[in-house]
């Protein structure tokens, strides 16, 4: 069974990074993926995730904000 955890965030890099780290640590299977959904104008979160070590389990979905 494959599992994808979706984390949506906006202008909260200080909580997004620990959430991703803790979720990765809690994953018991290597085929679990974490999709982080970010608005394309959220420079703070994009910058913070850029500093995050590369991991094939982390998928980024960067799109324009839907208002």
HELIX and SHEET records of a PDB file:
HELIX    1   1 UNK A   13  UNK A   26  1                                  14    
HELIX    2   2 UNK A   43  UNK A   50  1                                   8    
SHEET    1   A 3 UNK A   4  UNK A   9  0                                        
SHEET    2   A 3 UNK A  33  UNK A  39  1                                        
SHEET    3   A 3 UNK A  58  UNK A  63  1                                        
END                                                                             
